[in-house]
Amino acid sequence: MTTSDALVSRHLEALRTAVTGGVFVPGQDGYDQARQAWNLAVDERPAVVVIAESPADVARAVRFARSREMRIAPQGTGHGSAPLEPLGGAMLLRTVRMRDVRIDPVTRTVRAEAGALWQDVTVPAAGHGLAALAGTSPNVGVTGYTLGGGIGWLARRYGLAANSVTAADLVTPYGDLVRADADHEPDLFWAIRGGGGSVGVVTALEMRLFPVRELYAGALFFPLQRSAEVLHTWRVWTGTVPDEVTSIGRIMRFPALPEVPGPLRGRAFALVEAAYLGEEGAGADLISPLRALGPELDTFAMVPAPALQQLHMDPPRPVPAEGDGEFLADLPAAAIDAVLDMAGPGADIPLTSIEIRHLGGALARPARGGGAQPNIDASYLMFAGGFTPTPELDAAVRGQAQAVKEALAFWRASYDYYNFVETPAPDSAVLPPASYQRLQTLKASYDPDQVIISAHPIWPTRLGTRTKDS
Ligand SMILES: Cc1cc2nc3c(=O)[nH]c(=O)nc-3n(C[C@H](O)[C@H](O)[C@H](O)COP(=O)(O)OP(=O)(O)OC[C@H]3O[C@@H](n4cnc5c(N)ncnc54)[C@H](O)[C@@H]3O)c2cc1C
């Protein structure tokens, strides 16, 4: 179902009258800025961009699109825009101006509008001694992250962000504003908790917060030449730690850019990053086997919860980037060797980072009344990526990220992580099979015409034999 730009322009005034937010079409001032995703390597060219100001705007935009047989791609930041199908003929419905956040310290919950960034939640929540299940980056969107699962620094203790959702407001593909929670629209409530944004446009999420004021967290930096002993020691160590420890083993090649701190600029390191939900003394004991290796730089300290969002050194501003990831069923020593062969001291690769996140703990246990990702059936999570300021680098980084995935293919889990698969892939590749099948059925009843374009497509049951290319 597509709509020509000409049709859009004939009805443009009706859309502009209907919504209070911005409406932009190709050739118009502001279109390029409105369509720009956070990932600058992604070139989205929708027939129209609507910058919604309110849930009512979202509903009106959805009804407008539907009446013109136009498909809709909901989007906040555009951090997760890489896997999206081409948006020609579609409406890009952006929630960037809907960033209202309300913390309720009594019920320990937050209500965040669909365009809120994680920093909009973590900073005010900390004022009440509370923490959300945020990801590593302060500027990733709460909604896209949570709809796709959400694995952050508290994940082994408290599980996926998706399973901390208590309610969602969303606009259905027919333009109706509904509330989904345990007692209302239970199917929609189940679907949005890990199944991506394929059944409607979310306008707000409500989530549980957790009593976390400070943690013992930081990173140990070792020169890349020591990557073998560091990553092997980290791998063995992950088998010994309690659920209160979430950690990442990583190889990083820092670009020689002025904004990179002097001691790191232009250099390559093996790192261990970790967060421990507890006091300094116990934390120091826990990391002592890693500290005993003698890091060049050691940043571990007691930090307030929002500081976790600086720990992973995610880019503070939009950048062009490529990358891809996969769940790993297991991480034996041979898997670390495979990473070292690809990215160790002898390698000349354009990847900025190859990281392996330790899963398990609460992530492995089915959440009570959980959603489309009730738990994670994998022990580790790999992501490889890099910055791509030139087209040549774009191809090189994409190729190398795929090469890392292939090098680890033997240990790959039965499906991949929704939020870390940055290449076009159907939902069946990034969700547990039973969840994918239920989502197919729900898609058939809630969005049989495939109005909503989501990061990873889901084909309704009656189109079950269709492939993404047909
Ligand atoms: C620097 C960086 C760090 C990251 N760190 C982590 C991490 O620690 N843990 C983790 O799990 N993931 C992480 N991610 C992955 C991230 O969670 C995904 O890219 C996620 O999709 C981003 O959500 P967003 O809302 O910012 O992006 P968007 O691109 O705006 O949204 C992504 C997708 O979510 C859906 N969506 C968004 N808003 C709506 C809505 N209102 N209604 C319906 N559907 C909607 C759409 O399908 C959209 O295509 C990271 C990504 C980056 C770039």
The ligand as a Gaussian input file, in Angstrom:
#p B3LYP/6-31G(d) Opt

LIG

0 1
 C       24.098000       4.595000      21.232000
 C       23.097000       3.495000      21.430000
 C       23.048000       2.812000      22.641000
 C       22.112000       1.801000      22.839000
 N       22.095000       1.125000      24.030000
 C       21.175000       0.141000      24.234000
 C       21.138000      -0.573000      25.453000
 O       21.915000      -0.309000      26.384000
 N       20.226000      -1.559000      25.580000
 C       19.297000      -1.849000      24.604000
 O       18.454000      -2.712000      24.807000
 N       19.322000      -1.179000      23.437000
 C       20.241000      -0.207000      23.226000
 N       20.288000       0.435000      22.028000
 C       19.368000       0.039000      20.962000
 C       18.083000       0.858000      21.095000
 O       17.329000       0.363000      22.176000
 C       17.257000       0.731000      19.794000
 O       17.955000       1.339000      18.744000
 C       15.880000       1.359000      19.974000
 O       15.094000       1.033000      18.845000
 C       15.975000       2.863000      20.091000
 O       14.738000       3.403000      20.434000
 P       14.413000       4.919000      20.005000
 O       13.032000       5.193000      20.403000
 O       15.507000       5.809000      20.500000
 O       14.598000       4.828000      18.429000
 P       13.561000       5.013000      17.228000
 O       14.369000       4.791000      15.996000
 O       12.867000       6.301000      17.343000
 O       12.527000       3.852000      17.406000
 C       12.887000       2.529000      17.078000
 C       11.645000       1.758000      16.686000
 O       10.787000       1.665000      17.822000
 C        9.440000       1.745000      17.409000
 N        8.839000       2.946000      17.984000
 C        9.456000       4.055000      18.441000
 N        8.535000       4.921000      18.943000
 C        7.328000       4.335000      18.778000
 C        6.004000       4.700000      19.106000
 N        5.715000       5.875000      19.690000
 N        4.998000       3.850000      18.811000
 C        5.241000       2.657000      18.220000
 N        6.484000       2.249000      17.876000
 C        7.521000       3.081000      18.167000
 C        9.429000       1.838000      15.889000
 O        9.312000       0.534000      15.345000
 C       10.794000       2.429000      15.614000
 O       11.257000       2.109000      14.306000
 C       21.210000       1.450000      21.808000
 C       21.268000       2.133000      20.586000
 C       22.192000       3.137000      20.391000
 C       22.243000       3.835000      19.064000

